[in-house]
Amino acid sequence: MKSKKNLVLVGMMGSGKSTIGQLLSKKLGFKFYDVDKIIENEQKIRIKEIFDQKGESFFRILEEKITLNTLNYESSVISLGGGGFLNENIRKKTLIKSMTFWLDWDSLTLIKRIKKNKKRPISQGLNEKQLQSLIIERSKTYSKANHKISCEKLSELNIVKKILNLYENSKNNNKN
């Protein structure tokens, strides 16, 4: 039997990629890979410390290498870091090898979530207006994903159901 295409979740930090990814992988019986967690495990320190000690460019190089490698797996659910899909090499390979889903939320929801979490180095020191600009800027790239999931009024389970329906329908359409 031919293996199934990977599902890749993209979106802003705080959009629920890790949580939704774990739920999806259980439903599908797929392996789950959280790129940020893989990086932290490999480096044996948190993302914030990588940024603080080695800088963002070191992190981005590492992120690209690990993500491109992870995309070679099959029958997997992969959660990209908030900036992963912004990388052109990652985005191209993701769109070729996988089905991509943008977990889109209202800016106010994302800002509230981001401000609650002190582990996100990109958002440190940004005020609400700057976070709003970051969300708008990144959304232009996230919109290149195969599917946009408007999550605002959906439960985690409904987000998962929506993604599974799109995934199953695309598999059925590919058989025709």
C-alpha positions as CSV (number, residue, x, y, z in Angstrom):
1,M,0.0,0.0,0.0
2,K,1.3,3.4,-0.9
3,S,2.1,5.5,2.1
4,K,0.0,8.6,2.9
5,K,1.0,12.2,2.3
6,N,2.2,14.1,5.4
7,L,0.0,16.7,6.9
8,V,2.0,19.9,7.8
9,L,0.6,22.5,10.1
10,V,1.6,26.1,9.7
11,G,0.7,29.3,11.4
12,M,1.7,31.9,14.0
13,M,3.1,31.0,17.4
14,G,0.2,30.3,19.7
15,S,-2.1,29.0,16.9
16,G,-2.2,25.5,18.4
17,K,-0.1,23.6,15.8
18,S,1.4,21.2,18.4
19,T,-1.9,20.5,20.1
20,I,-3.8,20.0,16.9
21,G,-0.9,18.0,15.4
22,Q,-0.9,15.5,18.3
23,L,-4.7,15.0,18.0
24,L,-4.5,14.5,14.2
25,S,-1.6,12.0,14.5
26,K,-3.6,9.9,17.0
27,K,-6.7,10.0,14.8
28,L,-4.7,8.9,11.7
29,G,-2.3,6.6,13.4
30,F,0.5,8.7,12.0
31,K,3.8,9.7,13.8
32,F,3.8,13.3,15.1
33,Y,6.8,15.6,14.7
34,D,7.1,19.0,16.3
35,V,10.0,20.7,14.7
36,D,10.6,23.1,17.6
37,K,10.7,20.1,20.0
38,I,13.1,18.2,17.8
39,I,15.4,21.2,17.8
40,E,15.2,21.6,21.6
41,N,15.9,17.9,22.1
42,E,18.9,18.0,19.7
43,Q,20.4,21.1,21.2
44,K,19.4,20.1,24.8
45,I,18.2,23.7,25.4
46,R,15.0,25.6,24.8
47,I,14.4,27.7,21.7
48,K,14.6,30.9,23.7
49,E,18.1,30.0,24.9
50,I,19.2,29.1,21.4
51,F,18.1,32.6,20.3
52,D,19.8,34.2,23.4
53,Q,23.1,32.2,23.2
54,K,23.6,31.5,19.5
55,G,21.3,33.9,17.7
56,E,18.4,33.7,15.3
57,S,20.5,33.0,12.2
58,F,21.9,29.9,13.9
59,F,18.4,28.8,14.8
60,R,17.1,29.4,11.3
61,I,19.9,27.3,9.7
62,L,19.2,24.5,12.2
63,E,15.4,24.8,11.7
64,E,15.8,24.5,7.9
65,K,18.1,21.4,8.1
66,I,15.8,19.6,10.6
67,T,12.6,20.5,8.8
68,L,13.8,19.4,5.4
69,N,14.9,16.1,6.9
70,T,11.6,15.7,8.8
71,L,9.7,16.3,5.5
72,N,11.3,13.2,4.1
73,Y,9.3,11.0,6.5
74,E,6.0,9.6,5.3
75,S,2.6,9.2,6.9
76,S,3.4,11.9,9.5
77,V,1.9,15.0,11.0
78,I,4.4,17.8,11.2
79,S,4.1,21.0,13.2
80,L,6.4,23.7,11.9
81,G,7.7,26.5,14.1
82,G,5.9,29.9,13.5
83,G,8.7,31.0,11.2
84,G,9.4,27.7,9.4
85,F,7.0,28.2,6.5
86,L,8.5,31.6,5.9
87,N,11.7,29.9,4.7
88,E,11.4,29.5,0.9
89,N,13.3,26.1,0.9
90,I,11.0,24.7,3.6
91,R,7.9,26.1,2.0
92,K,8.7,24.7,-1.5
93,K,9.4,21.2,-0.2
94,T,6.4,21.3,2.1
95,L,4.1,22.2,-0.7
96,I,5.5,19.5,-3.0
97,K,5.7,16.6,-0.5
98,S,2.8,17.3,1.9
99,M,-0.7,18.8,2.5
100,T,-0.4,22.0,4.3
101,F,-2.9,23.5,6.7
102,W,-2.8,27.1,8.0
103,L,-4.3,27.4,11.5
104,D,-5.6,30.9,11.2
105,W,-6.9,32.9,14.2
106,D,-8.1,36.4,14.9
107,S,-5.2,38.7,15.7
108,L,-6.5,39.6,19.1
109,T,-6.7,35.9,20.1
110,L,-3.1,35.3,18.9
111,I,-1.8,38.4,20.6
112,K,-3.4,37.3,23.9
113,R,-1.9,33.8,23.6
114,I,1.5,35.2,22.6
115,K,1.7,37.6,25.5
116,K,0.8,34.8,28.0
117,N,3.8,32.8,26.9
118,K,7.3,34.1,27.7
119,K,9.1,31.3,25.8
120,R,8.6,32.8,22.4
121,P,11.8,34.7,21.5
122,I,10.5,36.5,18.4
123,S,7.7,38.2,20.3
124,Q,9.8,39.3,23.3
125,G,9.7,43.1,23.7
126,L,7.1,43.6,21.0
127,N,4.0,45.7,21.8
128,E,0.5,44.8,20.6
129,K,0.8,47.0,17.5
130,Q,4.1,45.3,16.5
131,L,2.7,41.9,17.1
132,Q,-0.3,42.8,14.9
133,S,2.1,43.8,12.1
134,L,4.1,40.6,12.5
135,I,0.8,38.6,12.2
136,I,-0.3,40.5,9.1
137,E,3.2,40.1,7.5
138,R,3.4,36.4,8.2
139,S,-0.2,35.8,7.1
140,K,0.8,36.7,3.6
141,T,3.1,33.7,3.5
142,Y,0.9,31.4,5.5
143,S,-1.9,32.0,2.9
144,K,0.2,30.0,0.5
145,A,-0.7,26.8,2.4
146,N,-3.0,24.3,0.6
147,H,-5.8,25.0,3.1
148,K,-6.7,27.7,5.5
149,I,-8.6,26.7,8.6
150,S,-10.4,29.6,10.3
151,C,-10.2,28.4,13.9
152,E,-11.7,31.2,15.8
153,K,-15.1,29.7,16.7
154,L,-14.0,26.0,16.5
155,S,-13.1,23.6,19.3
156,E,-9.9,21.6,19.0
157,L,-12.0,18.6,18.0
158,N,-13.8,20.6,15.2
159,I,-10.5,21.9,13.9
160,V,-9.2,18.3,13.7
161,K,-12.4,17.1,12.0
162,K,-12.2,19.9,9.4
163,I,-8.6,19.0,8.6
164,L,-9.4,15.3,8.4
165,N,-12.3,16.0,6.0
166,L,-10.0,18.0,3.7
167,Y,-7.3,15.4,3.9
168,E,-9.6,12.5,3.2
169,N,-11.4,14.4,0.3
170,S,-8.0,15.2,-1.3
171,K,-7.0,11.5,-1.1
172,N,-10.3,10.4,-2.7
173,N,-9.9,13.0,-5.5
174,N,-6.4,11.8,-6.2
175,K,-7.7,8.3,-6.9
176,N,-10.0,9.5,-9.7
